[in-house]
Amino acid sequence: MNRFRIFTSVCVDALAEISKCCVTIENGRIVSLEAIANSGSPQPGDIDGGRSVLMPGFVDIHIHGGAGKYVMDGGEESILEIASHLASHGITGFLPTTVTAPRDEIRSTVEASAQLFHSPDNGKSGAAVLGTHLEGPFINPKKKGAQPEEYIIPPSVDELMAQVGSHLDTIKVMTIAPEIPGALDVIKFLCANDIIASIGHSNASYDEMCLGINAGARHVTHCFNAMRPMEGREPGVVGATLMHKELSAELIWDNIHVHPASCAALINAKGVDGVIFISDGIQAAGMEEGFKFSIGGTQIISKNGAARLADGTLAGSLLTLDRAVANAHILSLKDRAKMSSFNALRALGLSHRKGLIRPGYDADLVLLGANGTVKRTFIGGREIYSADSLVD
């Protein structure tokens, strides 16, 4: 029996913030949560977190790479290295996210992700693969961002199946532009197969957004970025996102992709239940300043905290979710726990067993120092990452 306790000054999840608490973990699950006053002192094997904050592990449903690796490098090894990198930033689960690319490249990435998703070792050496997010190729060239335009193709169910093969069950999210002919049929197919249809890289009008919503779209990819903005006479994608409560919205809170005031405005409009922090991280995340790489043959360089094409277009981000949580300091810890973990897990249908610090839940947890630095990461009660010291 694997049993230990974590003592910490603050324990916070989407439901509550509790001071001076002790969490008992047994065989990978949380079995109790109680006041330190009732728990005695730490024993051998226990963890004394001191002034650290214990939160549910972060979940990133939109990430392309990190630590110099790319999910579309073509195999499981790169995804595993990304998973290890993510664990050092408190992420306990993620969706490897494709980009618009040739069919064979998308298919090989889906296959690698599916193999890891079904592996009994999933989550034992890094963040767990929770499925796959397909970002493209059914997007609008006018809002392609850094996506390679030459591989954008018309939406069709047949083409989608050619990309995913026998792994449709591991696809959890697909980004699609609803205004493109054929997209509404794909959205309906996604919904019929319990896949989140996410509107993104879209130049849709408000009316076209409503058609997408009526077809079953319930999510918006990196809100404010690569989409038609809101105007007084044409609400566009952003206006529809703010207006329709049934849409959840991804948010890159790096203070580069989205201004902090816009972040706050989105949360004010959607409520904390309607926003999900993502990184949109790419290979340069975790790498030195000036790191260069390419996506679809397009050169990208990291500089001044951002990754950009030669023309200045943002190309993914260098963000990790621990930094997003720190950047959102104007919000309560409870709200940040909801947007960095619980909301994503609820969207994926996993919030009945992950994302809360409650008895019966998986012990996917992160200990944060007073300055937001990740001190330890646990997945299924197993310590996956440990900093040199618990002291800031």
Secondary structure, DSSP 8 states (H G I E B T S, - for coil): --EEEEEEEEEE-SS-EEEEEEEEEETTEEEEEEEGGGT-S--TT-EE-TT-EEEE-EEEEEE-EETTEEGGGSSHHHHHHHHHHHHTTTEEEEEEB--S--HHHHHHHHHHHHHHHH-TTTTSSSSEE--EEEE-SSS-GGG-TTS-GGG-----HHHHHHHHTT-GGGEEEEEE-TTSTTHHHHHHHHHHTT-EEEE-SB---HHHHHHHHHHT--EESSTTSSB----SS--HHHHHHHH-TT-EEEE--SSSSS-HHHHHHHHHHH-GGGEEE---B-TTTTS-TT-EEEETTEEEEEETTEEE-TTS-B-SB---HHHHHHHTTTS-HHHHHIIIIIHHHHHTT-TTTSSS-STTSB--EEEE-TTS-EEEEEETTEEEEE-S-S--
